[in-house]
């Protein structure tokens, strides 16, 4: 059995998944809030996962981790359950959008420097669509707002989307920088990759 690490190996997939899960665990639980408040990496984690790991099982695993974190925070740690409504399941298409966008960037744009700007545009559009699923789902399907209207939703979108976008761009940039650093440190990985 070949034990070398390559970008297409199950070992690399597992390592990438473990790192993204650890970062999501720290930021989604806000376990370092007493030291520093780190923005949630969930959207960026799914985008980077889509870029690095093509297996649907990885997507399902990261979604399950997010669900377990949320249940733990609400029912064990006593956090707010305000956002935990039947609309929670709108996170499936929200996170799926990010994961598929990451896959699209990997498959169609690759690792060229010229791909950075188009990848950023895909990331921006995917984040907006994802936010429509998650925030729109919560607002229109969550049952927290009587008689929800588009006129009331748009100001909420305008208020909360910039922070979501900034966090997603920040964490995706960190992921891209780590990936580039890996390729610089281990250039043989690039040659093994079938992107």
Buried (B, 14 or more C-beta within 10 A) or exposed (E): EEEEBBBEBEEBBEBBBEBBBEBBBEBBBBBEEEEEEBBBBBBBBBBBBBBBBBEEEBBEBBBEBBBEBBEEBBEEEEBEEEBBBEBBEBBBBBBBBBBBBBBBBBEEBEBEEEBEEEBBEBBBEBBBBBBBBBBBBBBBBBEEEEEBEEEEBEEBBEEEBEEBBEBBBBBBEBBBEEBEEBBEEEEEBBEBBEE
